Every structure is written in C-alpha cells, then in structure tokens.
Amino acid sequence: MKITAVLALIPIIGMATFTAKAADTHTTKHGEIRVETVASGLRSPWGIDFLPDGRIIVTERVGNLLIVDKDGNKSNPILGTPLVAYIGQGGLLDVMLHPDFNTNRLVFLTYSEFSPDRSVYTAMLRGKLRADERRLDEVKVLFRQSPKVGSGQHFGSRVLAAPDGNLFITLGDLGNRDLSQDLNGHVGKVVRVTIDGGIPQDNPLVGKTNARPEIWSYGHRNIQGADIHPVTGKLWTIEHGPRGGDEINIPAAGANYGWPLVSHGVEYSGGQIGDGLKFMDGVVPPVTTWTPVVAPGGMTFYTADLFPAWKGNLLIGGLRAGAIVRLELNDEKVVSEERLLQQIGNRIRDVAVGPDGAIYALDESEGRILRITPVK
C-alpha cells in the first residue's frame, strides 16, 4: 500500500490545498462529484503518490520525476532518476514513497531499461530524496527482470510496500507469453523482495531447483494495477487480458494464475488462446473479469472518509473504458460496478487517494491530474 492510504487517516498540518484550474460536476449513484484539473501539461503521466504535506509526486513516462505544488506548478525534473527505455509501453513507470518517508526519505521507482543487446525489461530502484527535493541520492537498483527478452510491451509494473515491510513488484510477460509459466525467470510474475532488494526467506520458491527465489506468483500477462487490501493485508492485482479477459486476482504465495494456458479473452485476431480454456486444475480463477476490456491502469482501495459510501471500494483507472471503474466488494467478491468520469472519456492511467481524502486521477489523454471531491 502506498503512503497515501496511511496518511488519509490522520490530519496533516500544513497540507497542500490544490487550486483548481477548471472544474465540472458529474452525477454518480451516490450524489454529485466535482472534478477539477489541478495540474496540466504532463507528458505521458504514469504513476502518482503524495508527499507528507499533500503535494503530488508524479512520473512522466518520458523519464521525468516531478513534484506538483498546491497551485499546480510543476518542479524541474528531479535529478538522479534512471536512464529509461522510452519505447513502446516503456519508460519511467511507477513511483512509491516508503511508508516511513517522513524519517527515511526513500522513494521507489519502476522503469523499463535496455540490455546491452537493446532488449527491454522492467527494473526497480530505490533512492533517497534530498531535503531540497532536487535529487535522488544513494540510488540503488534493487531488481532487474530476467530473462531480458522484451521489445517494448507488457512491462507491468507497480511497486508496493506490504504490511510485513517487504516489497511486491508486478511484472508483465514482455510479449513472450510462454515464459509466464517458466519459474526460471521473472517474466509474467509477481516478485517479492526486501527493502534492500534481498530475498525474503519465506518466499514460496526459496530453495526450489530451477526456480527464481524472488517469485511470489506466476502465470500473469501484464499487471499494471495493484494495491494492498487495507483490512486483510493481501495483495490485489488487475491485469490486461488480450482481446477480452481483463482480470482481478489476489495473488497467493506460489500460485499459478494461468496465462497463457487459460484466458477469458481471445487472440486479437479472434482466435482462441491455446486450447481455448477458461479454467484448469491447478490454476487459480480470477475474482472477476471484463469482456470487453477496461484496459486497466492503476488501482487503489478507497480508505478515507470524504466519500463515506465508497469506503472499502476498489477504484481502477480504465484506459479503454475512459473512466474510473468503482467496484463495491463483499469480502473478495465484486457485487456492483459504476464507471466515473465517462462524460470525459479519457484514458485514466492511475488513480490514488490523497491525504485530504479526495480521489486523484492521471488523465493520460490530456496530460493532467484530476481531483475528485463530493459536491456539498
């Protein structure tokens, strides 16, 4: 869970209050909402998190890490960020502040990187943001995906801090689907590492032959959204299907989620995936699926009080859906769905809950940050 879920529960002295540049009113099942543009002019924004005072830290896929102040002003790019492979779906991707950022200043970034032979894969690093916020110091790459077989697609990738202090990194299949079932690599996997990039000794494949000890779960296609459940502490993920078959999973230690042996979608040509199976013994079925796809970006559980009717709901950025997909849950089952911001219809790349309880969304289509509050 990103730092926002913790900070949303406590008041922040001197927290930034954003100045809206434009605002619209939209109707939802639980009343009207106000949608404000708080920052614009971003270049392919991908990931978002919040500094303790409520200012926004955001990645641009072109390789920039920026801070947005309460007036929507963007900082100069923070120095010390990695050289990224800005190709296809790649670039600078997720950003997460450590839950103890107030004391340790740690920032985690995921990104795509070129190998010496120009293949592309996902990596994750940690740096310490200087007090002047101009540079990341003590930068250390904690993880690099292997084998390095990508050409520009399906990088994942989110990084989250689990309640036990370890880190989850969600990955894609790099366009090499059969490797999602190969335990001797990280392609199509969720991996779990320590805050220093080490191997937690209770990882499910530690000590297994022909298996990478970082692996937590496998059989994934392209996980671009993830969060930690605020009550159970379990990891929830959402991944892109092919033509149809986007799916939510709750990845368990050592479990297989089936790609490409099973799928609720079909090939882009319309043909079946593999043997055309949706279920298989030994494969964990998804919590829910979408056909047609929503094309998921980031996702978050709503944990604040500003929208009391939405507390505990799951919010998903929809790229193809052109909306925030709001799911009401009963334990681990989806009981209803509502799509927010469909009047705008733009690609929502990420969604997060701010320390002020508002919902923030990255509008990839127009390069802006949206702030959503109830109309009172």
C-alpha positions in Angstrom: 0.0 0.0 0.0 1.3 3.4 -0.9 1.8 6.0 1.8 -1.4 7.7 0.9 -3.6 5.0 2.5 -1.9 5.7 5.8 -1.9 9.4 5.6 -5.5 9.6 4.6 -6.4 8.5 8.2 -4.6 11.3 10.0 -4.7 15.1 9.7 -1.7 16.8 8.1 -0.6 20.1 9.4 0.1 22.5 6.5 -1.2 20.0 4.0 -1.4 21.4 0.4 -4.8 22.5 -0.7 -4.9 22.4 -4.5 -6.1 25.4 -6.5 -8.5 24.2 -9.3 -7.8 25.4 -12.8 -11.1 24.0 -14.2 -14.0 22.1 -12.6 -17.0 20.2 -13.8 -19.9 18.4 -11.9 -20.8 14.8 -12.6 -23.6 12.7 -11.3 -22.9 9.3 -9.6 -25.1 6.7 -7.8 -24.2 8.4 -4.5 -24.6 12.0 -5.4 -22.7 14.6 -7.5 -19.0 14.9 -7.6 -16.7 17.8 -8.5 -13.9 17.1 -11.0 -11.1 19.6 -11.0 -8.0 19.9 -13.0 -5.2 20.7 -10.6 -2.2 20.3 -13.0 -1.8 20.1 -16.7 0.9 19.9 -19.4 2.3 16.5 -18.2 4.0 14.2 -20.8 2.6 10.7 -20.6 2.0 10.7 -16.8 2.1 7.1 -15.4 2.4 6.9 -11.6 1.4 9.1 -8.7 2.0 9.3 -4.9 1.9 12.0 -2.3 4.4 13.8 -0.1 3.5 14.1 3.6 2.3 17.7 3.1 -0.1 16.6 0.3 1.9 17.7 -2.7 1.9 15.2 -5.6 4.9 13.3 -6.9 4.4 12.0 -10.4 6.3 10.2 -13.1 6.3 11.0 -16.8 6.9 8.0 -19.0 9.5 10.1 -21.0 11.8 9.8 -17.9 10.9 12.7 -15.6 10.0 12.6 -11.9 8.2 15.8 -10.8 6.6 17.4 -7.8 3.3 19.3 -8.3 2.5 22.0 -5.7 -0.9 23.3 -4.5 -1.1 25.8 -7.4 -0.5 23.1 -10.0 3.1 24.2 -10.6 5.5 21.5 -11.7 9.0 21.3 -10.4 12.0 20.8 -12.6 12.7 17.1 -13.1 14.3 15.6 -10.1 17.9 14.5 -10.8 19.3 11.1 -10.1 16.5 9.2 -11.8 17.4 6.3 -14.1 18.1 6.3 -17.9 14.9 4.7 -19.1 14.0 2.8 -22.3 11.2 5.1 -23.6 10.0 2.7 -26.2 6.5 1.2 -26.8 4.8 1.0 -23.5 8.0 1.6 -21.6 9.6 4.4 -19.8 9.6 5.7 -16.2 6.6 4.0 -14.7 5.5 3.7 -11.0 6.6 5.8 -8.0 6.1 4.9 -4.4 7.2 6.7 -1.2 8.1 4.4 1.6 5.5 4.4 4.4 8.2 5.9 6.7 9.2 8.5 4.2 9.0 11.2 6.9 12.0 9.7 8.5 13.9 7.8 5.8 13.1 9.9 2.6 13.0 6.7 0.5 11.5 6.7 -3.0 11.0 3.6 -5.2 10.7 3.8 -9.0 9.9 1.1 -11.6 11.0 1.6 -15.2 11.9 -0.1 -18.4 15.6 -0.4 -19.2 17.7 -1.5 -22.2 20.0 -4.5 -22.0 23.4 -4.3 -23.9 21.7 -6.0 -26.9 18.8 -3.5 -26.8 16.2 -5.9 -25.4 13.9 -4.2 -22.9 12.8 -5.3 -19.4 11.5 -4.0 -16.1 13.7 -2.8 -13.3 13.1 -1.2 -9.9 15.3 1.1 -7.8 15.4 3.0 -4.5 16.7 6.4 -3.9 16.7 9.0 -1.1 15.0 12.3 -1.9 17.2 15.2 -0.7 15.7 17.7 1.7 15.8 20.3 -1.2 13.9 17.9 -3.4 16.2 18.4 -6.3 17.9 15.0 -6.5 17.7 11.4 -5.5 20.8 10.3 -3.6 22.1 6.8 -2.6 20.4 5.3 -5.7 20.4 1.5 -5.8 18.8 -0.8 -8.3 17.0 -3.4 -6.3 15.6 -5.6 -9.0 16.1 -6.4 -12.7 13.7 -8.7 -14.6 15.3 -11.7 -16.3 15.4 -13.0 -18.9 15.7 -9.7 -20.7 13.6 -10.6 -23.8 11.3 -7.6 -24.3 10.8 -5.4 -27.3 8.6 -2.7 -25.9 5.4 -4.1 -24.4 3.9 -5.6 -21.2 6.3 -4.3 -18.5 3.7 -4.2 -15.7 4.6 -2.5 -13.3 3.7 -1.4 -9.8 5.7 -1.4 -6.6 4.0 -1.7 -3.2 5.1 -2.0 0.4 3.4 -4.9 2.2 2.5 -4.8 5.8 5.5 -7.0 6.7 7.9 -4.4 5.2 8.7 -6.4 2.0 8.1 -5.1 -1.5 5.9 -6.5 -4.2 6.7 -5.7 -7.8 4.2 -6.6 -10.5 5.5 -7.6 -13.9 4.4 -8.4 -17.4 5.2 -11.1 -19.9 7.3 -8.7 -22.1 5.3 -10.1 -25.1 6.8 -13.6 -24.5 3.7 -15.3 -23.1 5.0 -18.8 -22.7 7.7 -17.6 -20.2 4.9 -16.7 -17.8 4.8 -20.4 -16.8 8.6 -20.7 -16.6 9.7 -20.5 -13.0 13.3 -20.0 -14.0 12.6 -16.3 -14.8 10.6 -13.3 -13.8 8.6 -12.9 -17.0 4.8 -12.8 -16.2 5.3 -12.9 -12.4 4.8 -11.0 -9.2 8.0 -10.9 -7.3 8.7 -10.1 -3.6 11.9 -8.6 -2.3 13.1 -7.0 0.8 13.5 -3.2 1.1 17.2 -3.7 0.3 16.5 -6.0 -2.7 17.2 -9.2 -0.9 15.2 -12.5 -0.9 12.6 -12.9 1.9 13.3 -16.4 3.2 9.6 -17.2 3.4 9.1 -16.7 -0.4 7.4 -19.7 -1.8 10.1 -20.9 -4.2 13.2 -20.4 -1.9 15.3 -23.5 -2.1 13.5 -24.9 -5.2 15.6 -26.0 -8.1 15.1 -24.3 -11.5 13.0 -21.5 -9.9 13.8 -17.9 -9.1 13.5 -17.2 -5.4 12.1 -13.8 -5.9 8.9 -15.2 -7.4 5.7 -14.8 -5.4 3.1 -15.8 -8.1 3.1 -16.6 -11.8 1.0 -17.0 -14.9 0.3 -13.3 -15.3 0.1 -11.4 -18.6 0.5 -7.7 -17.7 -0.2 -6.4 -14.2 -0.5 -2.6 -14.4 -2.6 -2.1 -11.3 -2.2 -3.3 -7.7 -2.9 -2.4 -4.1 -2.7 -3.9 -0.6 -6.1 -4.6 0.9 -6.5 -2.2 3.9 -8.0 -4.8 6.2 -6.6 -8.2 5.2 -3.2 -7.0 4.1 -3.4 -9.2 0.9 -2.1 -8.1 -2.4 -4.8 -7.4 -5.1 -3.8 -7.0 -8.7 -5.5 -6.2 -12.0 -4.0 -7.3 -15.4 -4.7 -6.8 -19.0 -6.2 -9.6 -20.9 -5.7 -9.9 -24.7 -9.0 -9.2 -26.6 -11.3 -9.5 -23.6 -10.4 -11.1 -20.3 -9.0 -8.4 -18.1 -8.9 -9.8 -14.6 -8.6 -9.1 -10.9 -6.6 -11.6 -8.9 -5.5 -11.9 -5.2 -2.0 -13.4 -5.8 -1.2 -16.1 -3.2 2.3 -17.4 -2.5 3.4 -19.8 -5.2 0.0 -19.8 -7.0 -0.4 -20.1 -10.8 -2.9 -17.7 -12.5 -2.9 -19.4 -15.8 -1.6 -17.2 -18.6 -1.4 -18.4 -21.3 -2.8 -21.8 -20.5 -6.2 -20.3 -19.7 -7.7 -16.9 -20.6 -11.2 -15.3 -20.5 -10.2 -13.5 -23.7 -9.2 -14.4 -27.2 -6.4 -13.5 -29.6 -6.6 -10.1 -31.2 -7.3 -11.9 -34.5 -10.3 -13.5 -32.8 -8.8 -17.0 -32.5 -8.7 -18.9 -29.2 -5.8 -18.7 -26.7 -4.1 -22.0 -26.6 -6.7 -24.7 -26.2 -9.5 -22.1 -25.5 -9.8 -23.0 -21.8 -11.0 -20.5 -19.2 -10.4 -22.8 -16.2 -7.9 -25.5 -15.4 -6.9 -27.6 -12.4 -4.0 -26.1 -10.6 -4.9 -22.6 -11.8 -6.5 -20.0 -9.5 -9.5 -18.4 -11.2 -9.8 -14.6 -11.2 -12.0 -12.7 -8.8 -13.7 -11.1 -11.8 -13.1 -10.4 -15.5 -14.1 -7.9 -18.1 -15.1 -8.5 -21.7 -15.0 -6.1 -23.5 -11.8 -4.9 -21.6 -11.5 -1.9 -19.4 -7.7 -1.9 -20.2 -6.7 -1.3 -16.5 -4.2 1.3 -15.3 -3.5 1.7 -11.6 -5.9 0.8 -8.8 -6.5 1.7 -5.2 -8.8 0.9 -2.3 -10.7 3.9 -1.0 -9.9 4.2 2.7 -10.7 7.8 3.5 -13.9 9.5 4.9 -14.6 12.1 2.3 -16.8 9.6 0.3 -18.3 7.5 3.1 -20.5 5.5 0.7 -17.3 4.4 -1.2 -15.2 3.4 1.8 -13.7 0.0 1.1 -14.5 0.2 -2.6 -11.9 -0.6 -5.3 -11.1 2.2 -7.7 -9.5 1.3 -11.1 -8.1 3.5 -13.8 -9.6 2.5 -17.1 -7.7 3.2 -20.3 -10.0 1.7 -22.8 -13.0 2.3 -20.5 -12.2 6.0 -20.4 -13.3 6.0 -16.7 -12.6 5.3 -13.1 -14.2 1.9 -12.5 -15.6 1.8 -9.0 -16.2 -1.7 -7.6 -18.3 -2.4 -4.4 -17.0 -5.5 -2.7 -18.3 -8.1 -0.3 -15.2 -9.8 1.1 -13.5 -11.0 -2.0 -16.4 -10.8 -4.4 -17.5 -7.9 -6.6 -21.1 -7.0 -6.0 -21.6 -3.9 -8.2 -19.8 -1.6 -10.6 -20.0 2.0 -11.5 -18.0 4.0 -14.0 -17.0 7.5 -13.1 -15.8 10.3 -15.5 -17.3 8.6 -18.6 -18.5 12.0 -19.6 -14.9 13.0 -20.1 -13.9 9.6 -21.7 -10.2 10.0 -21.4 -7.6 7.3 -20.6 -7.1 7.1 -16.8 -3.6 5.8 -16.2 -3.5 5.9 -12.4 -5.8 6.6 -9.5 -4.9 7.3 -5.9 -6.4 8.6 -2.6 -4.8 11.8 -1.4 -4.2 12.7 2.3 -7.2 15.0 2.0 -9.5 12.1 1.2 -10.0 13.3 -2.4 -9.5 10.9 -5.3 -6.8 11.9 -7.8 -6.6 10.5 -11.3 -3.9 10.8 -14.0 -5.6 11.7 -17.3 -3.2 10.3 -19.8 -5.1 11.6 -22.8 -4.7 15.3 -21.8 -1.6 15.0 -19.6 -3.3 16.3 -16.4 -4.1 15.5 -12.8 -7.7 15.4 -11.8 -9.0 15.9 -8.2 -12.5 14.4 -7.4 -14.5 15.6 -4.4 -18.2 15.4 -3.4 -20.4 18.3 -4.2 -21.8 19.6 -0.8 
